């Protein structure tokens, strides 16, 4: 199942269906945008096996040039995405799909520090069971505490995420 209604926070157990959904969506995006993009990454908690997540597929797209993001709007709209602009989250073009929301695209210029951090954190959790388990417990606790406030849920994960990134040399 995919889809998180506006104003809600709940987690679902990881499922291989999320990986299949990402691969399907990645193929559609690559076919539609072609040479405008350099790479398409599965990011966020749905990309980490055995980690519960909000049921939204997060997708990171690398662009050769940040300005090419506006050239991608029409193609992504054909795939059902709504362009939300560059002011929602730092240094990225942001797109969402569905209501309830099923997919999000975060579009960065290649080499973006934000994208590097996202990929490094994902990869660390994929290789470190202790960190994965600790993050899982934190996410469950926070999702119960902030079931109607996505911003507080996200903010209270920041200290844990930053501690991992600091240990990886992102200061």
VENBELSUL-V928413 format. One record per pair of residues at least 24 apart in sequence whose C-alpha atoms are under 10 Angstrom apart, sorted by sequence separation. I is the first residue (numbers start at 1). J is the second residue. If there is no record, write none. Layout:
BEGIN
i->I j->J
i->I j->J
END
This chain:
BEGIN
i->18 j->42
i->22 j->46
i->37 j->61
i->38 j->62
i->39 j->63
i->69 j->93
i->81 j->105
i->90 j->114
i->91 j->115
i->22 j->47
i->37 j->62
i->38 j->63
i->39 j->64
i->66 j->91
i->68 j->93
i->69 j->94
i->135 j->160
i->36 j->62
i->37 j->63
i->38 j->64
i->66 j->92
i->67 j->93
i->134 j->160
i->135 j->161
i->19 j->46
i->36 j->63
i->37 j->64
i->38 j->65
i->66 j->93
i->18 j->46
i->19 j->47
i->35 j->63
i->36 j->64
i->37 j->65
i->17 j->46
i->18 j->47
i->19 j->48
i->35 j->64
i->36 j->65
i->76 j->105
i->131 j->160
i->16 j->46
i->18 j->48
i->19 j->49
i->62 j->92
i->14 j->45
i->15 j->46
i->16 j->47
i->18 j->49
i->30 j->61
i->37 j->68
i->61 j->92
i->14 j->46
i->15 j->47
i->25 j->57
i->29 j->61
i->36 j->68
i->37 j->69
i->60 j->92
i->61 j->93
i->13 j->46
i->14 j->47
i->15 j->48
i->16 j->49
i->26 j->59
i->36 j->69
i->131 j->164
i->12 j->46
i->14 j->48
i->15 j->49
i->16 j->50
i->25 j->59
i->26 j->60
i->60 j->94
i->14 j->49
i->15 j->50
i->22 j->57
i->26 j->61
i->36 j->71
i->37 j->72
i->72 j->107
i->13 j->49
i->14 j->50
i->15 j->51
i->21 j->57
i->22 j->58
i->36 j->72
i->59 j->95
i->13 j->50
i->14 j->51
i->15 j->52
i->18 j->55
i->22 j->59
i->13 j->51
i->14 j->52
i->15 j->53
i->18 j->56
i->19 j->57
i->33 j->71
i->34 j->72
i->58 j->96
i->69 j->107
i->12 j->51
i->13 j->52
i->14 j->53
i->18 j->57
i->33 j->72
i->57 j->96
i->68 j->107
i->69 j->108
i->125 j->164
i->11 j->51
i->12 j->52
i->13 j->53
i->14 j->54
i->32 j->72
i->33 j->73
i->56 j->96
i->57 j->97
i->68 j->108
i->69 j->109
i->121 j->161
i->124 j->164
i->11 j->52
i->12 j->53
i->13 j->54
i->14 j->55
i->33 j->74
i->34 j->75
i->56 j->97
i->66 j->107
i->67 j->108
i->68 j->109
i->121 j->162
i->124 j->165
i->10 j->52
i->11 j->53
i->12 j->54
i->13 j->55
i->32 j->74
i->33 j->75
i->56 j->98
i->66 j->108
i->67 j->109
i->10 j->53
i->11 j->54
i->12 j->55
i->29 j->72
i->32 j->75
i->33 j->76
i->65 j->108
i->66 j->109
i->118 j->161
i->121 j->164
i->9 j->53
i->10 j->54
i->11 j->55
i->31 j->75
i->32 j->76
i->56 j->100
i->57 j->101
i->58 j->102
i->59 j->103
i->60 j->104
i->61 j->105
i->62 j->106
i->63 j->107
i->64 j->108
i->65 j->109
i->66 j->110
i->117 j->161
i->120 j->164
i->121 j->165
i->124 j->168
i->9 j->54
i->10 j->55
i->11 j->56
i->55 j->100
i->56 j->101
i->57 j->102
i->58 j->103
i->59 j->104
i->60 j->105
i->61 j->106
i->62 j->107
i->63 j->108
i->64 j->109
i->65 j->110
i->117 j->162
i->120 j->165
i->8 j->54
i->9 j->55
i->29 j->75
i->32 j->78
i->55 j->101
i->56 j->102
i->57 j->103
i->58 j->104
i->59 j->105
i->60 j->106
i->61 j->107
i->62 j->108
i->63 j->109
i->64 j->110
i->66 j->112
i->29 j->76
i->32 j->79
i->55 j->102
i->56 j->103
i->57 j->104
i->58 j->105
i->59 j->106
i->60 j->107
i->61 j->108
i->62 j->109
i->63 j->110
i->64 j->111
i->117 j->164
i->118 j->165
i->121 j->168
i->28 j->76
i->54 j->102
i->55 j->103
i->56 j->104
i->57 j->105
i->58 j->106
i->59 j->107
i->60 j->108
i->61 j->109
i->62 j->110
i->63 j->111
i->117 j->165
i->120 j->168
i->29 j->78
i->61 j->110
i->62 j->111
i->63 j->112
i->4 j->54
i->5 j->55
i->29 j->79
i->62 j->112
i->120 j->170
i->3 j->54
i->4 j->55
i->28 j->79
i->117 j->168
i->2 j->54
i->3 j->55
i->4 j->56
i->2 j->55
i->3 j->56
i->62 j->115
i->117 j->170
i->1 j->55
i->2 j->56
i->3 j->57
i->25 j->79
i->61 j->115
i->116 j->170
i->1 j->56
i->2 j->57
i->60 j->115
i->113 j->170
i->60 j->118
i->60 j->119
i->43 j->104
i->43 j->105
i->42 j->105
i->43 j->106
i->41 j->105
i->40 j->105
i->41 j->106
i->40 j->106
i->40 j->107
i->37 j->107
i->37 j->108
i->38 j->109
i->39 j->110
i->37 j->109
i->38 j->110
i->43 j->115
i->37 j->110
i->41 j->115
i->44 j->118
i->48 j->122
i->51 j->125
i->43 j->118
i->44 j->119
i->47 j->122
i->48 j->123
i->50 j->125
i->51 j->126
i->43 j->119
i->46 j->122
i->47 j->123
i->48 j->124
i->49 j->125
i->50 j->126
i->42 j->119
i->44 j->121
i->45 j->122
i->48 j->125
i->49 j->126
i->25 j->103
i->41 j->119
i->43 j->121
i->44 j->122
i->47 j->125
i->48 j->126
i->43 j->122
i->47 j->126
i->48 j->127
i->50 j->129
i->42 j->122
i->43 j->123
i->45 j->125
i->22 j->103
i->51 j->132
i->21 j->103
i->50 j->132
i->51 j->133
i->49 j->132
i->50 j->133
i->52 j->135
i->53 j->136
i->48 j->132
i->51 j->135
i->52 j->136
i->51 j->136
i->52 j->137
i->54 j->139
i->50 j->136
i->51 j->137
i->53 j->139
i->52 j->139
i->53 j->140
i->51 j->139
i->52 j->140
i->54 j->143
i->53 j->143
i->45 j->136
i->8 j->100
i->5 j->98
i->6 j->99
i->3 j->97
i->4 j->98
i->5 j->99
i->6 j->100
i->3 j->98
i->4 j->99
i->5 j->100
i->6 j->101
i->2 j->98
i->3 j->99
i->4 j->100
i->5 j->101
i->3 j->100
i->4 j->101
i->5 j->102
i->2 j->100
i->3 j->101
i->4 j->102
i->2 j->101
i->3 j->102
i->4 j->103
i->2 j->102
i->3 j->103
i->1 j->102
i->2 j->103
i->11 j->139
i->12 j->140
i->10 j->139
i->11 j->140
i->10 j->140
i->10 j->142
i->11 j->143
i->9 j->142
i->10 j->143
i->11 j->144
i->9 j->143
i->10 j->144
i->8 j->143
i->9 j->144
i->9 j->145
i->10 j->146
i->11 j->147
i->9 j->146
i->10 j->147
i->8 j->146
i->9 j->147
i->10 j->148
i->8 j->147
i->9 j->148
i->7 j->147
i->8 j->148
i->9 j->149
i->10 j->150
i->7 j->148
i->8 j->149
i->9 j->150
i->6 j->148
i->7 j->149
i->8 j->150
i->9 j->151
i->6 j->149
i->7 j->150
i->6 j->150
i->7 j->151
i->9 j->153
i->9 j->154
END
